[in-house]
Amino acid sequence: MDKIIKNAEKNLANNELPLDNSTKTNLEKILKKSQNDKIKVPEIPNKTSDINKSIKSLPKKVDYSINERELKLALSNFKESINKNKLVTNPTSDFVIEKLKSLPTVTGVQAVTETNDPNGSLNKPGGYTSAIYFTDSAVQDQIDGSDIVAKGTDAGGQIEVYKSSEEAQKRNDYLSAFDGAGLFNSGSHEVCGTCVIRISSKLTATQQKELTKKIIDSLTQL
């Protein structure tokens, strides 16, 4: 079990960020339990009688199979979550477009340029490194616009990509100010890595959650 413990300690010491922080918390918890469950061999006494007593106090057979199994699983989940987080840490627009196109309900995709960016934020300090709008067949309303970007998030949604998770969270907090604000409601929004996934306000809350989950699953598929 020592080898597995050292491997877990090494991976935690790398300070790599998982997509799901609970995988790190769980690994730390199971690692600590495994460390505590290890039989500690006492120092060898000087007297023969004391040595015999020490030997008798030790268990005849030690089974760490459950500890090893739990620790291996927790470590595997943690490493998988790290790899998923890497996929959604400032991904390229081509990567996002490919993942969106793989969804059966997405009917069109378009990335913004500095010329047509409605927010004027592309490649600016604190702004997104890319923004991809998409249309979705679940939106039944007629949305005006000369192209997908012009139609905006109402026609399906948008994925905004930032350099850091802090910038993505800041943008998400800003959007929260418009939640439930009638005509100014920008739809649902959720941070995934350094991306902000936005879904049309024309969809129901259930539809928004389902589409968000499908997008996250697609973006983080290993």
Secondary structure, 3 states (H helix, E strand, C coil): CHHHHHHHHHHHHCCCCCCCHHHHHHHHHHHHHHHHHCCCCCCCCCCHHHHHHHHHHCCCCCCCHHHHHHHHHHHHHHHHHHHHHHHCCCCCHHHHHHHHHCCCCEEEEEECCCCCCCCCCCCCCCCCCEEEEEEECCCCCCCCCCCHHHHCHHHEEEEEECCCHHHHHHHHHHHHCCCCCHHHCCCEEEEECCEEEEECCCCCHHHHHHHHHHHHHHHCCC
